[in-house]
Amino acid sequence: MKKIYTLALALVVALGAAAQTNKGAFAYNGFSGGMMLHAGWANRGDIAIGLAPAQALKGMPMGIGGALKVRFGNHLRIGTEGYTSSLGYGDYGSSVSIGWGGLLADWCWQWGELKPYVGATIGGGVVENLTLTSEPEVDLLPEANVSYRNYGVGVIVPFVGVEYGLTERMSLTLKADRMIALGRSQFDFPGGVRCYIGFMFNH
């Protein structure tokens, strides 16, 4: 994850520095950044461990993160974003989380104070899933029928959104995306649709 963030940020900085001397249609036109909260819906079906009762991995994941975008001309924006999202599920306190990030590109339009946009992020993340199939009895002692998984995954995340200019420097942003695993999706990959709300600060 750290390598993805570092590479994406370095690329954004390099593009911004190179574009400052460009006076054409895609000249450097400032940057924006901010943070967003999100919630969504995930449903991966039942997870069974041995003969224990299956646990339904479904519910509303929630989390927080942010984005940084460099503007080129009036429409193109290239940047990076990263988020963490977690979901509690099942009958005994199971939980699954994913932290992901990568390089984004979007195309925006300006209609008065509204700025709709569409784009995608490509990158990767790490999934952690702790599945409990019975009530824990004693702290700090081994439990039967418990599963812990930790694995990396590549993701592509198409999104649509709109920004509303509150002031010259600050905008309210609303966004919806769908996280899709690159390659074969694991049975407990917490993808699905998420909706975001937050503030972007423009420079």
N, C-alpha and C positions, 0 to 999 in steps of 0.2 A: 504494500500500500504506500509506504513512504517513497519508494522509488517512482511509483506512478505519479504521486503528487509533485515530487521534485522535477521530474521530466516535463510534466504538463506546465508547471509554473515557469520553468526555464524557457520553454518554447513560446509561451505567451509574452514573456519579457523580451525575448529576441525579436519576435514579430513586431511588437510595439516599437522597439528601438529602430528597427529597419524601416518601418512605415513612416516615421516622423519626417523623412526627407522626401516622401512621395506626395506629390501635389495632385494626383489624379483622382478618379472616382472612388478609389479605395484608400485614400489618404488616412493617416491616423487621426482619430476624432475623439480622443479622450477614453476614459474607462469608467466602469461602474462596478460596485461590489456590495455585498450585503449578506444577511442571514435570513433563513426561512425555517419555519416549523412545518411539519407535514404529518398527515394521517392517511390511511388507505385501507385496502382490503386484500387479504391473502387467504387462499384455500388450497392446501396441498393434500387434503384427504387424511386418512388414518395412518398413524405410525404404530406398528406393532413390534414388541420386543418379547421374544419367546412366547410363553403362554399367557402373559399378563394382558389385561384389557387394553385394547388399542386406544390411542389418544388422537383426537382430531386436531390436526394442525390447521387451524383457521381462526380468523379474527382480524382485529384492526391494529396493524403495526403503526407506531408513532415514533417520531424522531426529530432531529435538528441537523442543520448543516448550513453551507453557504456557497456562494459563487463569486467569481471574479471574471469580468468580461472586458476585453479591449475592443473599442469600436473602430471600424474601418469604413470610411464614407458614411452614408446615411442608413445603410441597411445591415451590413455584415458585422457580426460580433464573434470573436474567438476568445476562448478563455478556459477556465478550469472550475470544477465544482466537486464537492465531496460531502457526504452525509453519513449519519449512522441512524439505523432504524431497528426497533426491537418490538417483539410480540410475545405476550404471555398466552399460553394455550393449555388445553387439557384440564384434567381434574385435580392435579397435584402440584401445580406450580411450575410446569415446564416452560421453557423460554427459548426463543430463537432470535438471533440478531444478525445484521449484516452492516458492515461499514464499507462504503464504496466511494470511488471517485474516478476522475479521468478528464480528458480533454473534450471540451464542448465547442460547438459552432451553431449559431442560430442566425436567422434572417428576420429583421423586424421592420415594421412600418410605423409611420407617425400620423395619427388622425387626431388632431387637436391635442388634448391631454392624454389620450389613449395611445399606447404603443403595443399592439399585438405582435407576437413572435412565434416562430416555429423552429425547431432544431433537434439536435440529438447529442448525447454524450457517449463516448466510447472509452472504456477503461476496465477496471477490475475491482474486486473487493474480497472480503473474508467473511465467511459464514460461520457462526457458532451456534450449535443446537444442543441443548440439554433437555433430554426427555425423561420424565419420571412417570412410572406406571403404578406407583403405590405411594401412600402417605409416608414420608420419612419418619422413622421411629426414634432414632437416637442421633444426636449431632456428633459429627467427627468420627463416625463409624461407617464402614462400607455398607452399601445398600444393594440389594438384588434388583434386577430389572431396571437398571439405569443406563442410559446411553449418552455419551458426549461425543459430538462430532465437530471438527474444525477443519475447514478446507478453503482454498482460494478458488475464485471463479472470475472469468471474464464476462463483462456485461456491455450491452448496448441499451441506451435509454432514450427513446424518442420522447419529445415533449412539445406541448403547446402552452402558451401563456399570454398574459397581458399585463402591462405596467400602466399605472395611473399616476401622472405627475402631481404630487402634493405641493412641492415647491420646485424651484429651479434645480436644486441639488438632491432632492429626495423623492422617491417614487414608491408607491405601494405595488407589490407584485403578487399575482395569482398565477399558479402553474399546475398542470396535471401531466404526469408521465406514466410510462409503463416500463418496468425493468425486465429485460429479457436476457437470459443466460446465453453466452456464446458457446456453441457446442451442445453437448447433451446436458440437459438440466438435471440436477440431483433431485431425489424425491422430496427433500426438505428445503429446497431453495425457496426463500420467501419473496418471490417476485410479485407481480400484480400491479394494480393501479394505485398511485398515490397523488394526493392533492396538497399543494403547498401554499403558504401565505407568509409574506415577509416584507422587508424594506430593502431597497437598493439605493445606494448613495452614489451620485454621479459627479464626475470630475472632468 
